[in-house]
Amino acid sequence: MDNRGKIEVRVVPGAPRDEIVGWVDGALKVRVAAPPEKGAANRALERLLSRELGLPAARVRIVAGGSSRRKLVEVEGLAADEIRARIGAVDSRGRKKREFRP
């Protein structure tokens, strides 16, 4: 089974820190500290997403929009809905949200 989910990502390079902002108009908004030079921001995006999804970096890659702020990212081993669920469990600074326990 070839399970490769794809999500649209809007990247803001040159930010003070790497962070996942959240879902905006169907796309994941992400800020990365790396500048948009020589692929540095793209590599930072792939590293951030792989870390937050709990996957090896080799399983997250940009498949379209390499020189644009709008990118299509493919994640090997997760469907798009699973990607959304995992990232939905991340707060605005890219930290895992804690489960609410009454």
Residue, then its C-alpha position, 0 to 999 in steps of 0.5 A: m500500500d502506497n500511503r503518501g498524504k499531501i498537504e498545502v503549506r504556506v511558509v514564512p521564512g526569516a522568522p524569529r523561530d521555527e513554529i507551526v502557526g496552524w491551519v489557515d484557509g486549508a493550508l498549514k501556516v509555518r514560520v521558519a527561522a532559516p532564510p529563503e536562500k539555497g533551499a535553507a527554508n525548505r530544509a527547515l520546513e521538512r525538519l520541523l514537520s518531520r519532528e512534529l509528525g514523529l517521522p524520519a526526515a526522509r519521509v517528509r519532502i516538498v514535491a511542488g513549490g520549492s521556490s515559492r512560499r506556497k508548497l505541496v508537502e508529501v508525507e510517506g506513511l501517513a494519509a492527509d487526514e492523519i497528518r492534519a490530526r497529528i498537527g492539530a495536536v500542536d500548539s502555535r509554537g510547535r509544542k505538543k498540546r496536552e490532553f485535557r483531563p478533568 
